[in-house]
């Protein structure tokens, strides 16, 4: 009953925000203007993540959740919303992400919520920052960040229930899931509102933090991290492609597989996003099954899946460009 109420409460917070925030942003002239690297063609307000963050924060405060877990996250989301409106230096945004990760994960380790030793603190912070930016980079078409987030966090909650283990910030996470559900009709199939950095940075950071705190072994860490596998795989393969092309990794681009499908092949955004969600569900089931066989089974699965993803990525692009050259 608590889970259902939290889900409903999250949606009830999110929907009014998705109605009010865009009007305020349009009135203030804060619109995401399409550019050469964009996958959208109409000026669209960003701010759908505001309702997600507010739903999570309200649940965390109401349930007296540990402040070191939710306050750095919400502060980072607020900073990201400011970046949505005015733009900030990438250097200072990265500094803020490292600080938030250090406070949240350091507090979790100090209070005994994390099962790993102090020597794993730096890698955990790096994982959190890397995942946060990966999630943000992958939020480029309608529905992809929302569907992926809903699937990943729903699976984390289900995994905790099946393995009789506690998930940190359980009900605030459920409220965030409800908020994502409330946001999605405004974002797909046609986007009247984008999630923005406030939402994508928030969801990426929250996912990485929960994975780090919930993992009691290397096996469990790789199983839980695999819940976001399509995002990691797409980002990793695209980074290799960009390095191969001698491109700067700091410059905007449209080389991700999801961008290629939506832009070059013209597949509808909602179809690509739904497809990513379905692949994500399959990988989650495979990862949980492999986890029962131990660490090496999970690592082998991840490597094989990464190879399959890379093969699909490069084969589709090669055939597309060959077809254009022949035409």
C-alpha positions in Angstrom: 0.0 0.0 0.0 2.9 2.4 0.8 4.4 1.7 -2.6 1.1 2.4 -4.4 0.6 5.6 -2.5 4.1 6.8 -3.2 3.7 6.0 -6.9 0.4 8.0 -7.0 1.9 10.9 -5.0 4.8 11.1 -7.4 2.5 11.3 -10.4 0.3 13.9 -8.6 3.3 16.1 -8.0 4.8 15.6 -11.5 1.7 16.3 -13.7 1.0 19.9 -12.3 4.7 20.7 -12.7 4.6 19.5 -16.3 1.7 21.9 -16.9 2.9 24.9 -15.0 6.7 24.9 -15.5 6.6 24.9 -19.3 4.2 27.9 -19.3 6.6 29.8 -17.0 9.6 28.9 -19.1 7.9 29.9 -22.3 6.8 33.2 -20.7 10.4 33.8 -19.6 11.8 32.9 -23.0 13.6 29.8 -21.8 13.4 27.4 -24.7 15.6 24.7 -26.0 16.3 25.9 -29.5 17.0 23.1 -32.1 20.6 23.1 -33.5 22.7 21.1 -35.9 23.3 18.4 -33.3 19.7 18.3 -32.0 17.2 15.6 -32.6 14.2 17.9 -32.3 13.0 20.6 -34.8 10.8 22.8 -32.6 11.7 25.2 -29.8 10.7 23.3 -26.7 10.9 24.1 -22.9 13.1 22.1 -20.6 12.0 21.5 -17.1 10.1 18.2 -16.9 12.7 17.0 -14.4 11.5 19.5 -11.9 8.5 17.4 -10.9 10.6 14.3 -10.6 13.0 16.0 -8.3 10.2 17.6 -6.2 8.4 14.3 -5.8 11.5 12.5 -4.7 12.5 15.3 -2.3 9.0 15.6 -0.8 9.0 11.9 -0.1 12.5 11.9 1.4 11.7 14.8 3.7 8.3 13.3 4.8 10.0 10.0 5.6 12.9 11.6 7.4 15.4 9.9 5.0 19.1 10.4 5.8 20.0 13.9 4.6 23.4 12.9 3.2 21.6 10.7 0.6 19.1 13.1 -0.8 20.3 16.7 -0.1 23.4 16.5 -2.3 21.3 14.9 -5.1 18.6 17.6 -4.9 21.3 20.4 -4.8 22.9 19.0 -7.9 19.5 18.8 -9.6 18.8 22.5 -8.7 22.2 23.4 -10.2 21.4 21.4 -13.3 18.1 23.3 -13.7 20.0 26.5 -13.5 22.2 25.2 -16.3 19.1 24.4 -18.3 18.0 28.0 -18.0 21.2 30.0 -18.3 24.1 27.6 -19.1 27.1 26.9 -17.0 30.7 26.0 -17.5 31.2 22.2 -17.9 34.2 22.5 -15.6 32.1 23.8 -12.7 29.3 21.3 -13.4 31.8 18.5 -13.2 33.2 19.9 -9.9 29.7 20.0 -8.5 29.1 16.4 -9.5 32.2 15.2 -7.8 31.4 17.1 -4.7 27.8 15.7 -4.5 29.1 12.2 -5.1 31.7 12.5 -2.4 29.2 13.8 0.1 26.5 11.2 -0.6 28.7 8.2 -0.9 31.1 9.4 1.8 28.1 9.8 4.2 26.8 6.3 3.2 30.2 4.8 4.0 30.6 6.7 7.2 27.2 5.7 8.5 27.7 2.0 7.7 25.1 2.0 4.8 27.7 0.9 2.3 29.3 -2.6 2.4 32.6 -1.7 0.7 35.8 -0.6 2.3 37.3 2.9 2.3 39.7 2.1 -0.5 36.7 1.7 -2.9 35.5 5.2 -2.2 37.3 6.9 -5.1 36.2 4.3 -7.7 32.6 4.7 -6.4 32.7 8.5 -6.8 34.1 8.1 -10.4 31.4 5.5 -11.2 28.7 7.9 -9.9 30.0 10.9 -11.9 30.5 8.8 -15.1 27.0 7.3 -14.8 25.5 10.8 -14.2 27.0 12.1 -17.4 26.3 9.0 -19.4 22.6 9.3 -18.5 22.6 13.0 -19.4 24.3 12.3 -22.8 21.8 9.7 -23.6 18.8 12.0 -23.0 18.5 13.1 -26.6 15.2 11.9 -28.0 11.6 11.8 -26.8 10.9 9.2 -24.1 14.3 7.6 -23.8 15.4 9.0 -20.4 11.9 8.4 -18.9 11.4 4.9 -20.2 14.9 3.8 -19.2 14.6 5.4 -15.8 11.3 3.8 -15.1 12.6 0.4 -16.1 15.9 0.7 -14.2 14.4 1.9 -10.9 11.4 -0.4 -11.1 13.9 -3.3 -11.6 16.0 -2.1 -8.6 12.9 -2.1 -6.4 11.8 -5.5 -7.7 15.3 -7.0 -7.3 15.4 -5.8 -3.6 12.0 -7.4 -3.0 12.9 -10.7 -4.6 16.2 -10.9 -2.7 14.7 -9.7 0.6 17.2 -6.8 0.8 16.5 -3.2 1.6 16.8 -0.6 -1.1 18.0 2.8 0.2 15.4 5.6 -0.2 12.8 3.0 -1.4 9.7 5.0 -1.2 11.3 8.3 -2.5 12.5 6.2 -5.5 9.0 4.9 -6.0 7.7 8.5 -5.9 10.3 9.4 -8.5 9.0 6.5 -10.7 5.5 7.8 -10.3 6.7 11.2 -11.3 8.4 9.8 -14.4 5.2 8.1 -15.4 3.4 11.4 -15.0 6.0 13.2 -17.1 6.1 10.7 -20.1 2.8 11.8 -21.7 4.2 15.3 -22.0 7.4 14.0 -23.6 6.2 11.3 -26.1 5.2 10.6 -28.8 5.4 14.4 -29.5 7.5 16.4 -27.0 5.8 19.4 -25.4 8.4 19.3 -22.7 11.9 18.0 -22.2 13.2 16.5 -19.0 16.3 18.7 -19.2 19.6 18.3 -17.2 17.6 18.7 -14.0 15.9 15.3 -14.6 18.6 13.4 -16.5 21.4 14.4 -14.1 19.2 13.6 -11.2 18.2 10.1 -12.4 21.7 9.1 -13.4 23.2 10.2 -10.1 20.4 8.5 -8.1 20.8 5.2 -10.0 24.6 5.1 -9.5 24.2 6.0 -5.8 21.7 3.2 -5.2 23.8 0.7 -7.1 26.9 1.6 -5.0 25.1 1.4 -1.7 23.0 -1.7 -2.4 25.8 -3.8 -3.7 27.2 -6.3 -1.1 29.6 -8.0 -3.5 31.3 -7.4 -6.9 28.8 -9.8 -8.4 25.8 -7.8 -7.2 27.4 -4.6 -8.3 27.8 -5.7 -11.9 24.3 -7.2 -11.9 22.7 -4.0 -10.7 24.8 -1.8 -12.9 23.6 -3.9 -15.9 20.1 -2.6 -15.2 21.3 0.5 -17.2 23.2 -1.5 -19.8 21.9 0.0 -23.0 23.0 3.4 -21.9 26.5 2.2 -20.9 26.9 0.2 -24.1 25.7 3.0 -26.4 28.0 5.5 -24.7 31.0 3.2 -24.7 30.8 2.2 -28.3 30.2 5.8 -29.4 33.2 7.0 -27.5 35.4 4.4 -29.3 33.9 5.6 -32.6 34.7 9.2 -31.8 38.2 8.4 -30.7 38.7 6.5 -34.0 37.5 9.5 -35.9 40.0 11.7 -33.8 37.0 13.8 -32.6 37.0 15.7 -29.3 34.9 13.9 -26.7 33.8 17.2 -25.2 32.0 18.4 -28.4 28.3 17.7 -29.0 27.5 15.0 -31.6 24.8 12.8 -33.1 26.7 9.5 -33.3 24.9 7.4 -30.6 23.0 4.5 -32.0 19.7 5.9 -30.8 20.4 9.2 -32.6 21.4 7.4 -35.8 18.1 5.4 -35.7 16.0 8.5 -35.0 17.8 11.0 -37.3 19.4 9.1 -40.2 17.0 6.2 -40.5 13.9 8.3 -39.5 12.6 5.8 -36.9 10.0 7.5 -34.7 11.4 8.6 -31.4 8.9 6.7 -29.3 9.7 3.5 -31.2 13.5 3.9 -30.6 12.9 4.7 -26.9 10.5 1.7 -26.4 13.0 -0.5 -28.2 15.7 0.5 -25.8 13.4 -0.2 -22.9 12.7 -3.7 -24.2 16.4 -4.4 -24.7 17.0 -3.2 -21.2 14.4 -5.6 -19.8 16.0 -8.5 -21.6 19.5 -7.6 -20.3 18.2 -7.2 -16.8 16.7 -10.7 -16.8 19.9 -12.1 -18.3 22.0 -10.3 -15.8 20.0 -11.5 -12.8 20.2 -15.1 -14.1 23.9 -14.8 -14.7 24.4 -13.4 -11.2 23.2 -16.7 -9.7 26.3 -18.3 -11.4 28.8 -15.8 -10.0 30.9 -12.9 -11.0 32.6 -14.4 -14.0 29.2 -15.3 -15.6 28.0 -11.7 -15.2 31.3 -10.3 -16.7 31.2 -12.7 -19.6 27.6 -11.7 -20.3 28.4 -8.0 -20.3 31.4 -8.5 -22.6 29.4 -10.6 -25.1 26.5 -8.1 -25.1 28.9 -5.3 -25.6 30.3 -7.1 -28.6 26.8 -7.6 -30.0 26.0 -4.0 -29.5 29.2 -2.8 -31.2 28.5 -5.2 -34.1 25.0 -3.9 -34.6 26.1 -0.3 -34.2 28.9 -0.4 -36.8 27.1 -2.8 -39.2 24.0 -0.5 -39.5 26.0 2.6 -40.0 28.3 1.0 -42.6 25.3 -0.3 -44.6 23.6 3.0 -44.4 26.6 5.0 -45.7 27.3 2.4 -48.4 23.7 2.7 -49.5 23.9 6.5 -49.7 27.2 6.3 -51.7 25.7 3.9 -54.2 22.6 6.0 -54.6 
